[in-house]
Amino acid sequence: MEFGFLFWLFFVGIVVASLQDLKRREVDNWLNLFLMLASFSFIFFRSIFEQDATIIFQAGFALVLLFIFMNVFYYGRVFAGGDAKLLFAMTVFFIGATFVATLVNIGVFLLFLMFAGSIYGLIYSAVLYVQNFEKVNKKIKEGFSILWVRYLIVLGVILFAFSYVNWWYPHLFFGFGWGMLFLFFAIFALVLPLLYVFAKGLEKVSMMRTISGKELREGDWLVDDIKVGRKTIKADWDGLSLEDIKLLRSKKRIKIKEGLPFVPAFLIAFILYVSFREWFIELLIRLA
């Protein structure tokens, strides 16, 4: 699908969605719905003017694929609801000349999105860490008091020592292969608890806040379960429903968790996709 109207439609839409996500940690449903209706209307009228029904079939194929990806990412807890809906709303932008081309376009964008999300997440976390250096470090120290964290670090040190010994005395562990295996599991055992305590420390300091029940919005994440009368409102991934919010209106202090505003990663991936899609596809063909 050539760029033009669709490029500016989605570029402006994703910029607005990014601003919403950064400010309110949510993307309005009306924005995603507008992007989808406007883009599909454009495709529908284009197919009439050009008398080419294949565009409609390509759009349907892309719609099914992205519906599947949207649900996989949402229920796999990779995306929040607004992020998943935005991906779905972008369906038309990935229409290709053939079904294979459409599939490749979607795959390339998702690769760019994962790459952009990783880099953006690291930078965003680093900024939060610098802004709350002392508080986060205090929480990190508390994290090292967790028993499984300590045990895993000790295991990592032991495995690293085995790997080192095996490097100099390979006959002790039946060859160099065991040393590499020890090293792999040592790195895993050391990195996992370090990432865990850092992420938890950053979350407790920078991604949790206390608000009143009147300030709650649909989709907010509770830190802990809250009992209201005989009903317990769970702190789950789906967030608060409108029914839950009605029950919590009278609460004066409710602790909620804010996730990483991920939509800016969509903007980065969108720019990468527009700029480097053809080059990346040619590179994949050469490597195949």
Secondary structure, 3 states (H helix, E strand, C coil): CCCCHHHHHHHHHHHHHHHHHHHHCCCCHHHHHHHHHHHHHHHHHHHHHHCCCHHHHHHHHHHHHHHHHHHHHHHCCCCCHHHHHHHHHCHHHHCCCCHHHHHHHHHHHHHHHHHHHHHHHHHHHHHHHHHCHHHHHHHHHHHCCCHHHHHHHHHHHHHHHHHHHHHHCHHHHCCHHHHHHHHHHHHHHHHHHHHHHHHHHHHHHHCEEEECHHHCCCCCEECCCEEECCEEECCCCCCCCHHHHHHHCCCCCEEEECCCCCHHHHHHHHHHHHHHHHHHHHHHHHHC
